[in-house]
């Protein structure tokens, strides 16, 4: 799907610099990848599927290439023109320079900067102002900035990290459902629903044996709905996740005197499970991660022009 964003009316766009030189910006998440073209008069955005370059490198590269081709078609320009534009990519699963260089080499882009998706999320949420984010989508990470200091934590993937992410919540929900079956945890409406959904314990184990992170993440919707209705197991999972986020943010330097954005599909649901002083600090992001990616693409463009 290709659609054009009107610069003056799109939420968060007012914080972006307006320049005439075109750029490409990418916010690639574990569920959705957004690829934007921006110049001084318009923005055009393409959305594709997951683009996590650790959990599915080949699939992510395919989707990025397809998205760039779709963007060129939507702009009615040749792919050759797009590949010459400065491009900034903030992608889930970029865990270091090695994979960033590999991504850059495998894409048809001549001037490209590749970073992990924490950077555009922070830039989009707070611009240059002090604040922190806890981003919990399919994966999770935390980010903090105060004056010139920026700190990032998490984003290490479903095997070694991604605590409080949707996949983490979904996976734990299935695990506690098995505990409930064994009599080691309380049976609730959530555990009963999951047993029914997957056809019993054997169905849960079969699903979990080869489920992708985003498939685990879909279960989180059942957990958040159950927690909102008072389900004890669901509420416990949400409290555990919120407590993990709070502990990490405080260790990074965040205090309740600073704005806190809870982003991603499940992130905003944690607000009700935070202490009151932390709840009072929760604020809406100034812009989306793709807005932050555009800001960082402009900065990259400026470096190339210097």
C-alpha positions as CSV (number, residue, x, y, z in Angstrom):
1,X,0.0,0.0,0.0
2,X,1.3,3.4,-0.9
3,X,-0.1,6.6,0.4
4,X,1.0,10.3,0.6
5,X,1.3,12.1,3.8
6,X,0.4,15.8,3.8
7,X,3.3,17.5,5.7
8,X,1.2,20.1,7.6
9,X,-1.5,17.7,8.8
10,X,0.4,14.5,9.6
11,X,1.0,14.1,13.4
12,X,4.6,14.9,14.3
13,X,5.6,16.3,10.9
14,X,5.8,19.9,12.2
15,X,8.9,19.0,14.2
16,X,10.8,18.0,11.0
17,X,13.0,20.3,9.0
18,X,11.7,21.2,5.6
19,X,14.3,20.9,2.9
20,X,14.0,20.5,-0.8
21,X,16.5,17.8,-1.3
22,X,14.8,14.3,-1.3
23,X,15.8,11.6,1.1
24,X,14.7,8.0,2.0
25,X,14.0,7.0,5.5
26,X,13.1,3.6,6.9
27,X,11.6,2.4,10.2
28,X,11.9,-1.3,10.1
29,X,10.1,-3.2,13.0
30,X,9.5,-6.8,13.8
31,X,5.9,-6.5,12.5
32,X,5.8,-3.6,10.0
33,X,8.4,-1.8,8.0
34,X,7.8,1.8,6.8
35,X,9.8,3.3,4.0
36,X,9.4,7.0,3.3
37,X,10.4,9.4,0.6
38,X,10.5,13.0,1.7
39,X,11.3,16.3,0.0
40,X,10.3,19.9,0.6
41,X,6.8,19.5,-0.6
42,X,5.6,15.9,0.1
43,X,6.1,12.6,1.8
44,X,5.2,9.2,0.4
45,X,5.1,6.2,2.6
46,X,5.1,2.5,1.8
47,X,4.3,-0.2,4.4
48,X,5.6,-3.7,4.1
49,X,5.9,-6.7,6.5
50,X,8.4,-7.6,9.2
51,X,12.0,-6.4,8.7
52,X,14.0,-7.8,11.6
53,X,17.4,-8.5,10.2
54,X,18.4,-10.9,13.0
55,X,15.3,-13.2,13.2
56,X,14.8,-13.3,9.4
57,X,17.6,-11.6,7.5
58,X,16.8,-12.9,4.0
59,X,13.1,-12.1,4.4
60,X,13.8,-8.6,5.7
61,X,16.1,-7.8,2.8
62,X,13.4,-9.1,0.3
63,X,10.8,-6.9,2.0
64,X,13.1,-3.8,2.0
65,X,13.8,-4.3,-1.7
66,X,10.1,-4.8,-2.5
67,X,9.2,-1.7,-0.5
68,X,11.8,0.4,-2.4
69,X,10.4,-0.9,-5.7
70,X,6.9,-0.1,-4.6
71,X,8.0,3.3,-3.5
72,X,9.5,4.0,-6.9
73,X,6.3,2.9,-8.5
74,X,4.2,5.1,-6.3
75,X,6.4,8.1,-7.1
76,X,6.4,7.2,-10.8
77,X,10.2,7.3,-10.9
78,X,12.8,4.7,-11.8
79,X,14.5,2.6,-9.0
80,X,17.7,3.9,-10.4
81,X,16.8,7.4,-9.2
82,X,15.9,6.3,-5.7
83,X,19.1,4.4,-5.2
84,X,21.1,7.6,-5.6
85,X,19.2,9.4,-2.7
86,X,20.7,9.5,0.8
87,X,19.0,6.8,2.8
88,X,18.7,6.3,6.6
89,X,17.5,2.9,7.9
90,X,16.6,2.2,11.5
91,X,16.0,-1.6,11.6
92,X,15.0,-4.1,14.2
93,X,17.8,-6.7,14.7
94,X,20.8,-4.5,13.9
95,X,22.9,-5.6,16.8
96,X,26.3,-4.2,15.7
97,X,28.4,-2.8,12.9
98,X,28.9,-6.2,11.2
99,X,25.2,-6.7,10.4
100,X,24.7,-3.0,9.6
101,X,27.4,-3.2,6.9
102,X,25.9,-6.4,5.6
103,X,22.5,-4.8,5.2
104,X,24.0,-1.8,3.5
105,X,25.9,-4.0,1.0
106,X,22.8,-6.1,0.2
107,X,20.5,-3.1,-0.7
108,X,20.4,-1.2,-3.9
109,X,21.3,2.1,-2.2
110,X,24.5,4.1,-2.9
111,X,24.6,6.4,0.2
112,X,23.1,4.6,3.2
113,X,23.4,4.7,7.0
114,X,22.1,1.6,8.9
115,X,21.4,1.7,12.6
116,X,19.1,-0.2,15.0
117,X,15.5,0.9,15.3
118,X,16.0,2.4,18.8
119,X,17.5,5.6,17.3
120,X,14.5,6.7,15.1
121,X,12.1,5.8,17.9
122,X,13.8,8.1,20.4
123,X,14.2,10.9,17.8
124,X,10.5,10.6,16.8
125,X,9.2,10.5,20.4
126,X,11.1,13.4,21.9
127,X,13.0,15.2,19.2
128,X,15.9,17.0,20.9
129,X,14.1,17.3,24.3
130,X,14.9,15.3,27.4
131,X,12.9,12.1,28.0
132,X,12.7,8.4,27.7
133,X,10.8,5.7,25.8
134,X,9.9,2.1,26.6
135,X,9.1,0.6,23.2
136,X,7.3,-2.7,23.3
137,X,6.1,-4.1,20.0
138,X,7.1,-7.5,18.7
139,X,10.5,-6.8,20.3
140,X,11.4,-4.3,23.0
141,X,13.9,-1.8,24.0
142,X,14.4,1.3,26.2
143,X,16.0,4.6,25.3
144,X,16.9,7.8,27.3
145,X,18.2,11.2,26.5
146,X,19.2,14.1,28.7
147,X,20.9,17.0,27.0
148,X,23.6,15.5,24.9
149,X,23.6,12.1,26.7
150,X,21.7,9.2,25.0
151,X,21.5,5.7,26.4
152,X,19.9,2.6,24.9
153,X,19.1,-0.8,26.4
154,X,17.5,-4.0,25.1
155,X,16.6,-4.9,21.6
156,X,18.7,-8.1,21.8
157,X,16.0,-10.4,20.3
158,X,13.6,-13.0,21.6
159,X,16.2,-15.5,22.8
160,X,18.3,-13.3,25.0
161,X,16.1,-10.3,25.6
162,X,13.0,-8.4,24.5
163,X,11.5,-8.5,28.0
164,X,8.0,-6.9,28.1
165,X,7.6,-7.2,24.3
166,X,4.5,-8.6,22.8
167,X,6.2,-11.9,22.0
168,X,7.6,-12.1,25.6
169,X,4.1,-11.7,27.0
170,X,2.6,-14.1,24.5
171,X,5.2,-16.8,25.2
172,X,4.9,-16.4,29.0
173,X,1.1,-16.6,28.7
174,X,1.4,-20.0,27.0
175,X,4.0,-21.1,29.6
176,X,1.7,-20.2,32.6
177,X,-1.2,-21.8,30.8
178,X,0.8,-25.1,30.9
179,X,1.6,-24.4,34.6
180,X,-2.1,-24.0,35.2
181,X,-2.8,-27.3,33.5
182,X,-0.2,-28.9,35.8
183,X,-1.8,-27.3,38.9
184,X,1.2,-25.0,39.5
185,X,-0.7,-21.8,38.7
186,X,-4.3,-20.7,39.0
187,X,-6.7,-21.5,36.2
188,X,-8.3,-18.3,34.8
189,X,-10.4,-17.3,31.9
190,X,-7.2,-16.5,30.0
191,X,-5.6,-19.9,30.5
192,X,-8.9,-21.6,29.6
193,X,-9.1,-19.6,26.5
194,X,-5.6,-20.4,25.4
195,X,-6.1,-24.1,26.0
196,X,-9.2,-23.9,23.8
197,X,-7.6,-21.8,21.2
198,X,-4.7,-24.1,20.6
199,X,-6.5,-27.4,21.1
200,X,-5.0,-28.4,24.5
201,X,-1.5,-28.8,25.8
202,X,-0.2,-30.7,22.8
203,X,-1.4,-27.9,20.5
204,X,0.3,-25.3,22.6
205,X,3.6,-27.2,22.5
206,X,3.3,-27.8,18.8
207,X,2.6,-24.1,18.1
208,X,5.5,-22.9,20.3
209,X,8.0,-25.3,18.8
210,X,8.3,-23.2,15.6
211,X,6.3,-20.0,16.2
212,X,7.8,-16.8,14.9
213,X,8.1,-13.8,17.3
214,X,5.3,-11.9,15.7
215,X,3.0,-15.0,16.1
216,X,3.8,-15.1,19.8
217,X,3.1,-11.4,19.8
218,X,-0.4,-11.8,18.6
219,X,-1.3,-13.7,21.8
220,X,-0.5,-10.5,23.8
221,X,-3.8,-9.0,22.6
222,X,-5.6,-11.7,24.5
223,X,-3.5,-10.9,27.6
224,X,-4.1,-7.2,27.5
225,X,-7.8,-7.7,27.1
226,X,-7.9,-10.2,29.9
227,X,-5.9,-8.0,32.2
228,X,-8.3,-5.1,31.5
229,X,-11.2,-7.3,32.6
230,X,-9.5,-8.3,35.8
231,X,-8.0,-11.7,34.9
232,X,-5.5,-12.5,37.7
233,X,-2.9,-14.3,35.5
234,X,-3.0,-11.6,32.8
235,X,-2.7,-8.8,35.3
236,X,0.3,-10.6,36.9
237,X,2.0,-10.8,33.5
238,X,1.4,-7.1,32.8
239,X,2.7,-6.1,36.3
240,X,5.9,-8.2,35.8
241,X,6.6,-6.6,32.4
242,X,5.8,-3.1,33.7
243,X,8.2,-3.7,36.7
244,X,11.0,-4.7,34.4
245,X,10.6,-1.6,32.3
246,X,10.5,0.7,35.3
247,X,13.6,-0.9,36.8
248,X,15.5,-0.6,33.6
249,X,14.5,3.0,33.0
250,X,15.6,4.1,36.4
251,X,18.9,2.4,36.0
252,X,19.4,4.3,32.8
253,X,18.9,7.6,34.6
254,X,15.2,8.3,34.0
255,X,13.2,9.9,36.8
256,X,9.4,10.6,37.1
257,X,10.2,14.3,36.5
258,X,11.0,13.5,32.9
259,X,8.5,12.6,30.1
260,X,8.1,8.9,29.4
261,X,6.6,7.6,26.2
262,X,5.2,4.1,26.0
263,X,5.3,3.0,22.4
264,X,4.7,0.0,20.3
265,X,1.6,-2.2,20.1
266,X,1.6,-3.3,23.8
267,X,3.6,-0.5,25.3
268,X,0.8,1.9,26.2
269,X,-1.1,-0.9,28.0
270,X,1.6,-0.9,30.7
271,X,0.7,2.6,31.9
272,X,-2.0,1.3,34.2
273,X,0.5,-1.1,35.8
274,X,3.1,1.5,36.7
275,X,3.3,3.4,40.0
276,X,1.3,6.6,40.2
277,X,4.3,8.9,39.8
278,X,5.4,7.0,36.7
279,X,1.9,7.1,35.3
280,X,1.9,10.9,35.7
281,X,5.1,11.1,33.6
282,X,3.6,9.2,30.7
283,X,3.1,11.4,27.7
284,X,2.2,11.0,24.0
285,X,5.2,10.9,21.6
286,X,5.8,14.0,19.6
287,X,6.1,11.9,16.5
288,X,6.3,8.4,15.2
289,X,9.5,6.4,14.6
290,X,9.2,7.1,10.9
291,X,9.3,10.8,11.7
292,X,12.5,10.2,13.7
293,X,13.9,8.3,10.8
294,X,13.2,11.2,8.5
295,X,14.9,13.6,10.9
296,X,18.0,11.3,11.1
297,X,18.0,11.0,7.3
298,X,18.1,14.8,7.1
299,X,21.1,14.8,9.4
300,X,22.8,12.1,7.3
301,X,22.1,14.2,4.2
302,X,23.6,17.2,5.9
303,X,26.8,15.2,6.7
304,X,27.1,14.1,3.1
305,X,26.8,17.7,1.9
306,X,29.2,19.2,4.4
